[in-house]
Every structure is written in C-alpha cells, then in structure tokens.
Amino acid sequence: MSNEKIQAGLEKYNASVEKATAKFPERPNLPEQRLYTPLDIKDTDYADEIGFPGMYPYTRGVQPTMYRGRFWTMRMYAGFSTAAESNKRYRYLIESGATGLSCAFDLPTQIGYDSDDPISEGEVGKVGVAIDSLADMEVLFDQIDLGKVSTSMTINAPASVLLAMYIAVAEKQGVPADQLKGTIQNDILKEYAARGTYIFPPRPSMRLITNIFEYCSKNVPKWNTISISGYHIREAGSTASQEIAFTIADGIAYCEAAIKAGLHIDDFAGRLSFFWNAHNNVLEEVAKFRASRRVWAKVMKERFHAEKPKSMMLRVHTQTAGSMLTAQQPNNNIVRVALQTAAAVMGGTQSLHTNSRDEALALPTEESVMIALRTQQIVAYESGLADVIDPLAGSYYVEALTNKIEKEAWEYIKKIDEIGGAVAAIEKGYIQKEIQDSAYKWQMDVESGAKTIVGVNKFQIEEEPPKGLLKVDASVGVAQCKRLAEMKAKRDNDAVKAALADLKKACQDENENLMPHILNAVRTYATLGEICGVMREVFGEYEAHVNL
Amino acid sequence: MAKVRVLVAKPGLDGHDRGAKVVARALRDAGFEVIYTGLRQTPEQIAEAALQEDVDVVAMSILSGAHPHLFPKVVNLIREKGMDDVLIIGGGVIPETDIPALKEAGIAEVFTPGTPTGDIVDFIKANVK
C-alpha cells in the first residue's frame, strides 16, 4: 500500500473516530496518539536504524542469537546481616538455579565505614551484608568457586576496595585474577545525582574509576569495570527518556576521563556495562532498551571513534522497578514483576534481577525470592517471549516510540554537553532538578487520579498487617563489631600500618594507579574503614547542595 | 498567623530521598516553610538544625531499616533541647509491627509507602502546636 493510500485511509478512520468519541468519549489521561501506522515510521531506514541483532547500531540486540543461544543471566541481588548469613542465601540461590551472584552491601560498607564506627550504629547488616575486611569476604564466598560463578557487586565509592578483596579471596582459592568474571557498579556520578552513597568529590572519584579501568584491562580482563546505572535515576523519579539520557551522559563522562588519563577507547569500552530499570509501561520500556542501544552505539562510533564492535555494544543488566511495588496488597506485586520481566526480556537484557513481592515492606523472605526467581524462569521457559529475537521490532508503535525516546535522549545529551558534561551538570544540580520535577509530577498524577495504581488509589481494601516479614536483628551489629575486634587483634598491625602509609603516598601522586596499593593493603587485613579513611584524608569528602 | 516551619530530615546513611524531597515540596506547596537537611544527618545534627531553624515540625524519612534505632534518638535529643512542642513525624519503609514502639517513643505519626501527601499536610495542620 502506498503512503498516499494509507494517508487516505487514516483520514477516513480519524473521521469515524471523531463521530464515535462524540458519543462515547475515551478514557481520560491517555497518550494523545491512539493509533500508529506505517506513516509513523516512514522515515526510519531499516538498514541504518534498526538493522540486525549483533550488528551496528544494535537496536535489535547485542548478540546474533540472543536467548536462542542461552537465556539471560538470572541474577538475584541479595545480601543482609553477616557474611555467614549471606553466604547461606547465595548457596541457596545457586542451588535454586540462579546463574550469577549479586551482592548487596550494607550502608556503612557502601560509604566506607567499619561496623564499629559510631556513624554505622543502627545500619549494620540492614540493607545488605556488612564487610569490614578480607576476613568477612572470605566467609561471604566460602564454598563458592570464584572460577565458576560470575559475581556482581553493588558497590560504588569504595568499589576499588571491594574488588581488591574479591581478587584476594580468589587468590586464596587458587583462582587467578584473569579468570574472574563479574561486575562492580563503580558508577559514582549517579550516586551524586540519585542514589546518595558517595564519599569523595567528583575529581578523585573519577580518578579511582579510571585507575580501575586501567588495572582491570591488564589484570582482570573479563571483569565488567563499571555498570553505568540508570536504574537509580529512574527509581528517584525520572522518565524513561531521562533514565537513558542521563546515564549515557554519565557514560560519556567516564569515557572522556579515561581517554584523558591516557587510555584508548577500544581498550576499555568493551568492559563498560549498563543497568536499566524495568518499569510498568511494558511497551515504553521495550522501546527504551532498543533506543538506548542505538544511542550508545552512535556515541561510541561517531563521538569516540571506537573501532571494535564490542566497544559499541550496550550490554545491560536490568532490575524490575522497586519503586513500583506497593505496600498495599503485596501479592499484586508478583503480577507487576512478571510484566516488568516480560518488558526486560522483549527489550533484550543480558541479565535480570526480579524484585520480591514484599520489598515495599522489608527485605524479602526466602519464599518471596523464590517466586521472583520462578517468574524469570516461567518467562524464559514457558512464555515464548525468548524464542524469537527482538519480537516487537516492526510494530509501528514500538518503532515510533523507540525513535521518540532516542530523540528525547539526544536533546538531553546536547543540553548536558552545553552545560559542560555530566560532572558539571551534576555539580550545578541540573540533573537532580530534572529528576525531582519528574518525581513530583508522578506523585501529583497519582494523587489526582490521573495515574491509577491498583490497591493504592483504586480498588483499595482493608488489610491485615502483613505477617512473616524478614527482620535483621540489632544483635547483628554487636556480633559484627566483636568479629572485627577479634580480627584486628590477630592481624599483623605493623604490616597494616605500612600498607596504609604506602597507600596514602600513592593517593597524593596523581599519576599513580591506586589499585595495586589497595590490593596490598587489603591483603594485610586492613579494614575498609581504614583504607577509605586514608583516602578521605587525602581526597576530602563530597558535600551535596540540594535545590528543592 | 506565622507560617508553620517544617524540617524535613534524612537520618542515617541511606541515600533514598525521593520520598523526602516529594514530601518537602508538597508541604511547601501547601504553604509551609520547609527546610531540607540533605542526606546522612546524625540525630545530633537534626536536633541542632531543629533548634537553629526554630521549627514547629520535624519530618524524618528512613528507608534502610534503621528507624527503630534512629527515630527515638532524634526525639530524645529534641526534647532534651527543650523543644517540647515540636511535632515529630516519620515515614519510609517501616513495617506496621514497628509502629507502636515508634509512637511510644514519641513519633506522633508514621506514614508508610502509598500515603498521599495530602494526608501528611492534614495531619500537620491538625496537630501542630
């Protein structure tokens, strides 16, 4: 059919709709355009913009066979209480068919404080596992073969220290560093913009990150050195377009910093990975995944002149949207997570964490985690969604939406370039303000009823308080502090002192790569708090300024 | 009548302040004078800020599970400083079973996920001294 014929048909259709809606109005608060046709994607060149899986611009996926080869990695984020307790949960997950580990650390660990620091009071072991030194890391991975498992660690400001501990545990298991597979989040820019677990100011933080890129490219070549994260930006309230735009802008900043430090783009870009949110609007999410791959491929090729295909591939881990879970009627969350899982899979994710139904209330119980993992397995094995690659390509709507999200992302990236890049845009509060405005709009839409959340502002019922929630006892903190004191009494304190003094000197010399010095300190059982303390002394701490 | 002054505070180490910022803005739009502390405030810093800013209400948000420890500590410090009339409320990911103990400790009301911001505005208007 020619475009003229389609146009004529569309006009006829629109006239009929006008008549119909005069009598039966449509529901309020819908997107303006009700129907998509070939006209909406008439300017999209298939070969240039959509293409084939495993080929530039990777709109249809980064691998040629996608899930026909193997499914995405089912990676459940877990960790709480002590290393011994979390080790048990990890082994339970591996036995249940999880194919990768994902470590959650408690807040003191994420901010570089030991469990016995006064500031850690009340937080030890709460949102993740407490790691004070190599001794805890040894327990965390006890009986888990680091040569076989791939491990993702949600750690940012002190990522270098936790990675060093992981390498040191592997050494003790007899696994060489070049065999290690996994990811550190290591994305400090989104910490300033959205997640809040920063320590040092941007400049030394960027140095630590580029030090890791350089060290790993030589010594831990299979390690994903960063997971550039839109997840938390979305959780903080951004839109889908903002999620990928701000994250890719962060990615550009990391590449520029690494190039400035003397690295070649193709030496590190292949180890960059991304982290997206799988939110409620299924088709918008699928379009977001597709658009993000296309934008990143173009950034790498046109802006950074990367040559290796791997450098241009946006590989992504996904987590379902925690902020979309409701505390009301928590079993409804199982259904939300299933739809979000479908979106991530049709979007072509490389790995996935599915949230548990009870996470708007507390940390998940084992039973809830099992349902969340089973959700992935049902989508993988039963739904058929993983059998054909990029199944929604060619949908007039999904292709048009992919184009729209890409366009909006480019506009934001241009704006951030004009401000002076992601670091400057964060320092000026621009990105934070954009996110806050979107978050506020969302909340007001829910409160006005423009947006319906089932069980929250519609279909509410009287509920009994939920039973059987997981609780981390305050005694965990006490026990962890005791363990730490015992470890400190046993270690060679002179060796610790010498290693910390050496690290301090290295911190002061900007040309020095800090990784070998941190690894050295970790091996002496210097604690996370001691190591980060030295860096705090030299680098100072970041202070946020909030404009409401 | 003078505008009601509210300190929105993030005690503890968690960086999740979407809720705190949305509430801060909703309270401001409702006509209150709002001061937001930013992240990682110790109980001492929050009590001191409440005193310095001469606020009528302290509204705290925690999503890490540290509320049983930190909320009561802030209440005690605020009362120790002689701010007997300050209305102290809390919110975040807080299991219902924890709420009675928090109220016992002096938290006037606890707002959990899904609460419309209007409920918080109404509660403050009805209870501020």
Interface residues (C-beta under 8 A of the other chain):
Chain A: L107 P108 Q110 I111 I119 S120 E121 G122 E123 K126 V127 E191 R195 G196 T197 E235 A236 G237 S323 T326 A327 Q328 A360 L361 A362 L363 Q436 A439 Y440 Q443 V446 E447 I453 V456 N457 P465 P466 L469 K471 V472 A474 A544 H545 V546 L548
Chain B: G12 L13 D14 G15 H16 D17 R18 K21 V22 A24 R25 A26 R28 V34 Y36 G38 L39 R40 T42 S64 G65 A66 P68 H69 L70 V93 P95 E96 T97 T112 P113 G114 P116 T117 G118
